[in-house]
Amino acid sequence: MQLVSNFGLYTDLGKMEAVVTEVRSVDERLKKADRDAGVYNSREALLGLPPTDYSPLKKVIDTFEPFLQVRARMLDFTPVCG
């Protein structure tokens, strides 16, 4: 959660490319964690165990969503090189 919360501290537009790269990396890790949580819950069900509560992960994903939106807008304004 700390990593996601710290994205609000990025204000230097000169570091936009690095921030976009970091947002992409965190997004990929959160998506993997969410998929893994589903797999673990499925395995728990197969074993007749109660599912683990991954609501804290959902909270982190929801907190991170605005940063994904900003990243998308940043990419809209990034000049295309090449």
Contacts in CASP RR format, 6 or more apart in sequence:
PFRMAT RR
TARGET T0000
AUTHOR 0000-0000-0000
METHOD contacts of the structure
MODEL  1
MQLVSNFGLYTDLGKMEAVVTEVRSVDERLKKADRDAGVYNSREALLGLP
PTDYSPLKKVIDTFEPFLQVRARMLDFTPVCG
1 56 0 8 1.000
1 59 0 8 1.000
1 60 0 8 1.000
1 63 0 8 1.000
3 26 0 8 1.000
4 26 0 8 1.000
4 60 0 8 1.000
4 63 0 8 1.000
4 64 0 8 1.000
4 67 0 8 1.000
5 63 0 8 1.000
7 19 0 8 1.000
7 22 0 8 1.000
7 23 0 8 1.000
7 26 0 8 1.000
7 64 0 8 1.000
7 67 0 8 1.000
8 67 0 8 1.000
10 19 0 8 1.000
16 74 0 8 1.000
16 78 0 8 1.000
17 78 0 8 1.000
19 71 0 8 1.000
19 74 0 8 1.000
20 71 0 8 1.000
20 74 0 8 1.000
20 75 0 8 1.000
20 78 0 8 1.000
23 67 0 8 1.000
23 68 0 8 1.000
23 70 0 8 1.000
23 71 0 8 1.000
24 71 0 8 1.000
26 64 0 8 1.000
26 67 0 8 1.000
27 64 0 8 1.000
27 68 0 8 1.000
27 71 0 8 1.000
30 57 0 8 1.000
30 60 0 8 1.000
30 61 0 8 1.000
30 64 0 8 1.000
33 57 0 8 1.000
34 54 0 8 1.000
34 57 0 8 1.000
34 58 0 8 1.000
34 61 0 8 1.000
37 52 0 8 1.000
37 54 0 8 1.000
37 57 0 8 1.000
38 54 0 8 1.000
40 52 0 8 1.000
41 51 0 8 1.000
41 52 0 8 1.000
41 54 0 8 1.000
44 50 0 8 1.000
44 51 0 8 1.000
44 52 0 8 1.000
45 51 0 8 1.000
END
